[in-house]
Amino acid sequence: MLFKSQLKQTNSNLQLKYIDLFCGIGGFRIALESVCSQYRLKDKKIESICVFSSDIDPDAKKNYEANFKEKPQGDITKIPIESIPKHDLLLAGFPCQPFSICGKLEGFEDTRGTLFFEIARILDYHKPYAFILENVKQLVGHNKGKTLKTILKILSDLGYYTDYKVLNALNFGLPQKRERVFIVGFRDPLAFIWKQPNILMKPLSEIIEKSVSEFYYASEQIQRNRLAKYQGNHQHKITIWHENKAGHISAYPYSCAMRAGASYNYLLVNGKRRLTEREMLRLQGFPDWFQLIGSYSSARKLVGNSVAVPCVVSIINSIFDAVDKNKFKVDQRKEQFIQTTLFD
C-alpha cells in the first residue's frame, strides 16, 4: 500500500519523498507542496520532500534554484539510475515537442520523444508507488492513438494501474485555454477519480498588470496589422488577441495556450502589447512570490513549457483521496482481497 513501507512517519507527520523530472521552473513542485501544506491523510500531516530534480535547460535550473534553493541535476540520460534516491512519487512533464501540433508530430522518432523511456527506466528500477505524467493533448491521437497505447502498455508491464485524461486549465479557474493530457499510475488498483471542479474562471482583470513599460508594446505597424485583420467585436474591457498559424485573429476574455516557441506577438493584450513575465506566471497559476530571472525570451520559453498548477493540485488531491479511502490490497498471487489499513 502507498506509504505503508515507503512513507516514513516522524512524530505525527508523514514524509512523502518525490522526484521532479524535467522539472522546468517547478510547477509540479508548487502544486504538490501547496496540497501537502493543507491536506491531512489518516489525520496525519504530509511533509513533502523533494529528493531529486532534473532538467537539461540551464535557464530552468537557474530559476528552480532561485525559488527552491536547490539546483536540479542535468541531462537525465547521463545520470546513473542508482544515484537517484528512493522515492514514493514520480512527477514528470516530459518533453512535449515530439507530440505537439506546433511541431512535426514525429513522436518516438524524435529523440526527445524517447525521453519517456527514461521515465520507464526509473519506474522499473525504483518502483515508486505512484506517478503523474503530463504532455500535450495531441499525444492522445498521435499516430492514430498507437503512441499513447504503447506508453500505457509499457507502464502496465512495469506493474502500474494507469488512467489518463485531457484537462483544460479553463475548467480549473485559470483564464487560459490550455489542454494537456495527464497520466496517473499506481502500484495498486485505487479508485482514482478525475475531479471536475466547478471553479469560476478568474477574470483577466486579476491577471493583467495595471501599468507596464513600453518594452512590452508591439510596434505600431503590428498593432495596425492586428486591427485590420480582426473582424469580430467584443464586449469585454480586457481581451487577449490570438493570431493562429493561418493568420486568423480572435479576441477572448482569456488567453489561448502559451507556447514556448511561438511568435513574440501571437498573444497581445487588447491587441496592443505582449504579456509581462508576471502575467504569464499568473496565467499558469503560479503564486506571486515566484520570481523569474533572465531574459524575456527565456521567460516566455520557461513559462510556456510549464504546467497549469491548479490542474496538478486537483490531481494530487484526488490521489490522496483515493489512497485515504482504499481499504483493500489485491494479493494477485492468492487471487483474493486482503483487508488491511494504510499505516500499520
C-alpha positions, 0 to 999 in steps of 0.5 A: 500500500502507498506509504505503508513501507515507503512513507516514513512517519516522524512524530505525527507527520508523514514524509512523502519523498518525490522526484521532479523530472524535467522539472522546468521552473517547478510547477509540479513542485508548487502544486504538490507542496501547496496540497501537502501544506493543507491536506491531512491523510489518516489525520496525519500531516504530509511533509513533502520532500523533494529528493531529486530534480532534473532538467537539461535547460540551464535557464530552468535550473537557474530559476528552480534554484532561485525559488527552491534553493536547490539546483536540479541535476542535468541531462537525465540520460547521463545520470546513473539510475542508482544515484537517484534516491528512493522515492514514493512519487514520480512527477514528470512533464516530459518533453512535449515537442515530439507530440505537439501540433506546433511541431512535426508530430514525429513522436518516438522518432524524435529523440526527445520523444524517447525521453519517456523511456527514461521515465520507464527506466526509473519506474522499473528500477525504483518502483515508486508507488505512484506517478503523474505524467503530463504532455500535450493533448495531441499525444492522445491521437498521435499516430492514430492513438498507437503512441499513447497505447504503447506508453500505457502498455509499457507502464502496465508491464512495469506493474502500474494501474494507469488512467489518463485524461485531457484537462483544460486549465479553463475548467480549473479557474485559470483564464487560459485555454490550455489542454494537456493530457495527464497520466496517473499510475499506481502500484495498486488498483485505487479508485482514482477519480478525475475531479471536475471542479466547478471553479469560476474562471478568474477574470483577466482583470486579476491577471493583467498588470495595471501599468507596464513599460513600453518594452512590452508594446508591439510596434505600431505597424503590428498593432495596425496589422492586428486591427485590420485583420480582426473582424469580430467585436467584443464586449469585454474591457480586457481581451487577449488577441490570438493570431493562429498559424493561418493568420486568423485573429480572435479576441477572448476574455482569456488567453489561448495556450502559451507556447514556448516557441511561438511568435513574440506577438501571437498573444497581445493584450487588447491587441496592443502589447505582449504579456509581462513575465508576471502575467504569464506566471499568473496565467499558469497559476503560479503564486506571486512570490515566484520570481523569474530571472533572465531574459524575456525570451527565456521567460516566455520559453520557461513559462510556456513549457510549464504546467497549469498548477491548479490542474496538478493540485486537483490531481494530487488531491484526488490521489490522496483521496483515493489512497485515504479511502482504499481499504483493500490490497489485491494479493494477485498471487492468492487471487483474493482481497486482503483487508488491511489499513494504510499505516500499520 
